[in-house]
Amino acid sequence: MTTRLTSLAAWLLLALPAAGSGQPAAGSGQPAAGSGQPAAGSWQRAAGSGQLAAGSRQLAAGSGQPAAGSTQQAAGRSFELGALQQAAIDSDPRLQELQLLTTQSELRLRNIAAARLPSIVVDGQAQYQSDVPTPPLTLPGGRPLFSPAKATYDSGLRIDQRIFDATIDAQGALERAQLAEQQARVRTTLFSLRQQVNEAYFAAAALQARAGALAAAVSDLDARLTETNVRVREGAAIPADAAAIEATLLQRRQDEDELRASRRAALARLATLTGQAVTEDDTLALPDLPAAVARARQAPGDLRARPEYDQFARTRERLARQQEAATAQERPRISTFARLGFGRPGLNFISDQFESYGLGGVRVQWNAWTWGTAGREREALAIQQQVVAADQAAFAKGLSESIEGDEAAFDRLQRALALDERIVTLREQVERSTQLRLQEGVVTASEYLDRSAELLQARFARAGHQVELAQAGARLLTTLGLEVR
């Protein structure tokens, strides 16, 4: 007890002159003899708080480096948003549909082209009829001039060759238009993966940035706890001050554990979307998009890079080809035919003997009167084109509204970040001042913890706005159909 009182008296004698001058005494950082670690190290830790804040800014910016003083982790890979978006598309099973649809269409086009080749048919027939024609005249003795058989047999080879058929070219053009429309629809579906990757990517990046700011706070609190424990042993602080700092430190470590768990879940979703193995040691680099966003905003208002516009165009083309196919049905078709056969009777129907025969000719087919069905079909297809135009106009309107919202959010976040930097600088100054006053015993640990929490919230806000700014830029570029690089 005597030694402790002596140490306390010596500390007070050194502290009083410092209090009168407004500066800490030169020896105030030194503990009483035999107290162990020198308190001068606490001044070094206080001076290093700015480095910790700088480390948190680097992490929030997406560099992925942990804040100074935080636990070192194994070096991992760095992922970029554009690469992960492309990886998500490449790993999606629906990407195979593009090649499958092409193969399917090639088979159908070959079938359509085969219609130009000769058609060869082999047929046969046997029949019995109850009556046959008989001549009015008879031979002497009452016999008929001829007596056809009631049982007939016929077999033959028939060959048809189209000479002119407008429907063949129309069907081929329609098939190619349908292929283009189906592939455009698949690309539109795959494009939606970009927004999904954006959401998962920036959710994980936001947690990564908060973890950097939180690591800086934990390091500061750990240094303050060490200093306060020394001062408690010297009798310059009460145990409640150390308990308050330790409790806050434990809460911050709980927050770190919660952030790690949430980030693991976000990275797992990102890995599922992209087919990439993204681990906790990997970092997500925030894209630098202000220049790209500025160029996109200066582009003409009719910029149409979204795959939906291509899908609308392909649909209109398919409807036009359907109209042409409907018109082709009304045109005449010319073909040649030939038949080689063997039967009883042959071409001489009065014969009752098996004979071979052959015939050939030219055939013309023309649907001269269709009761207006083709015209009504063309009108229906024209109405469908108007429906597609209305859908495109509605899509463009919704896109414009979304772009306006993204641009407003991007501008707001740029202004907020400028203020965040000033707010964090001021909070750091207040926190450092309160830290020095805590070391001098002028303020309580509770007041210091309040200032520390305010600084942490300011860093959280800045880190969050940095991620939100990058997300708003990526969302704007994706909405426009542009790649994020």
Rosetta blueprint (number, residue, H / E / L):
1 M L
2 T H
3 T H
4 R H
5 L H
6 T H
7 S H
8 L H
9 A H
10 A H
11 W H
12 L H
13 L H
14 L H
15 A H
16 L H
17 P H
18 A H
19 A H
20 G H
21 S H
22 G L
23 Q L
24 P L
25 A L
26 A L
27 G L
28 S L
29 G L
30 Q L
31 P L
32 A L
33 A L
34 G L
35 S L
36 G L
37 Q L
38 P L
39 A L
40 A H
41 G H
42 S H
43 W H
44 Q H
45 R H
46 A H
47 A H
48 G L
49 S H
50 G H
51 Q H
52 L H
53 A H
54 A H
55 G H
56 S H
57 R H
58 Q H
59 L H
60 A H
61 A L
62 G L
63 S L
64 G L
65 Q L
66 P L
67 A L
68 A L
69 G L
70 S L
71 T L
72 Q L
73 Q L
74 A L
75 A L
76 G L
77 R L
78 S E
79 F E
80 E L
81 L H
82 G H
83 A H
84 L H
85 Q H
86 Q H
87 A H
88 A H
89 I H
90 D H
91 S H
92 D L
93 P H
94 R H
95 L H
96 Q H
97 E H
98 L H
99 Q H
100 L H
101 L H
102 T H
103 T H
104 Q H
105 S H
106 E H
107 L H
108 R H
109 L H
110 R H
111 N H
112 I H
113 A H
114 A H
115 A L
116 R L
117 L L
118 P L
119 S E
120 I E
121 V E
122 V E
123 D E
124 G E
125 Q E
126 A E
127 Q E
128 Y E
129 Q L
130 S L
131 D L
132 V L
133 P L
134 T L
135 P L
136 P L
137 L L
138 T E
139 L L
140 P L
141 G L
142 G L
143 R L
144 P E
145 L L
146 F L
147 S L
148 P L
149 A L
150 K L
151 A E
152 T E
153 Y E
154 D E
155 S E
156 G E
157 L E
158 R E
159 I E
160 D E
161 Q E
162 R E
163 I E
164 F E
165 D L
166 A H
167 T H
168 I H
169 D H
170 A H
171 Q H
172 G H
173 A H
174 L H
175 E H
176 R H
177 A H
178 Q H
179 L H
180 A H
181 E H
182 Q H
183 Q H
184 A H
185 R H
186 V H
187 R H
188 T H
189 T H
190 L H
191 F H
192 S H
193 L H
194 R H
195 Q H
196 Q H
197 V H
198 N H
199 E H
200 A H
201 Y H
202 F H
203 A H
204 A H
205 A H
206 A H
207 L H
208 Q H
209 A H
210 R H
211 A H
212 G H
213 A H
214 L H
215 A H
216 A H
217 A H
218 V H
219 S H
220 D H
221 L H
222 D H
223 A H
224 R H
225 L H
226 T H
227 E H
228 T H
229 N H
230 V H
231 R H
232 V H
233 R H
234 E H
235 G L
236 A L
237 A L
238 I L
239 P H
240 A H
241 D H
242 A H
243 A H
244 A H
245 I H
246 E H
247 A H
248 T H
249 L H
250 L H
251 Q H
252 R H
253 R H
254 Q H
255 D H
256 E H
257 D H
258 E H
259 L H
260 R H
261 A H
262 S H
263 R H
264 R H
265 A H
266 A H
267 L H
268 A H
269 R H
270 L H
271 A H
272 T H
273 L H
274 T H
275 G L
276 Q L
277 A L
278 V L
279 T L
280 E L
281 D L
282 D L
283 T E
284 L E
285 A L
286 L L
287 P L
288 D L
289 L L
290 P H
291 A H
292 A H
293 V H
294 A H
295 R H
296 A H
297 R H
298 Q H
299 A L
300 P L
301 G L
302 D L
303 L L
304 R L
305 A L
306 R L
307 P H
308 E H
309 Y H
310 D H
311 Q H
312 F H
313 A H
314 R H
315 T H
316 R H
317 E H
318 R H
319 L H
320 A H
321 R H
322 Q H
323 Q H
324 E H
325 A H
326 A H
327 T H
328 A H
329 Q L
330 E L
331 R L
332 P L
333 R E
334 I E
335 S E
336 T E
337 F E
338 A E
339 R E
340 L E
341 G E
342 F E
343 G E
344 R E
345 P L
346 G L
347 L L
348 N L
349 F L
350 I L
351 S L
352 D L
353 Q L
354 F L
355 E E
356 S E
357 Y E
358 G E
359 L E
360 G E
361 G E
362 V E
363 R E
364 V E
365 Q E
366 W L
367 N L
368 A L
369 W L
370 T L
371 W L
372 G L
373 T H
374 A H
375 G H
376 R H
377 E H
378 R H
379 E H
380 A H
381 L H
382 A H
383 I H
384 Q H
385 Q H
386 Q H
387 V H
388 V H
389 A H
390 A H
391 D H
392 Q H
393 A H
394 A H
395 F H
396 A H
397 K H
398 G H
399 L H
400 S H
401 E H
402 S H
403 I H
404 E H
405 G H
406 D H
407 E H
408 A H
409 A H
410 F H
411 D H
412 R H
413 L H
414 Q H
415 R H
416 A H
417 L H
418 A H
419 L H
420 D H
421 E H
422 R H
423 I H
424 V H
425 T H
426 L H
427 R H
428 E H
429 Q H
430 V H
431 E H
432 R H
433 S H
434 T H
435 Q H
436 L H
437 R H
438 L H
439 Q H
440 E L
441 G L
442 V L
443 V L
444 T L
445 A H
446 S H
447 E H
448 Y H
449 L H
450 D H
451 R H
452 S H
453 A H
454 E H
455 L H
456 L H
457 Q H
458 A H
459 R H
460 F H
461 A H
462 R H
463 A H
464 G H
465 H H
466 Q H
467 V H
468 E H
469 L H
470 A H
471 Q H
472 A H
473 G H
474 A H
475 R H
476 L H
477 L H
478 T H
479 T H
480 L H
481 G L
482 L L
483 E L
484 V L
485 R L
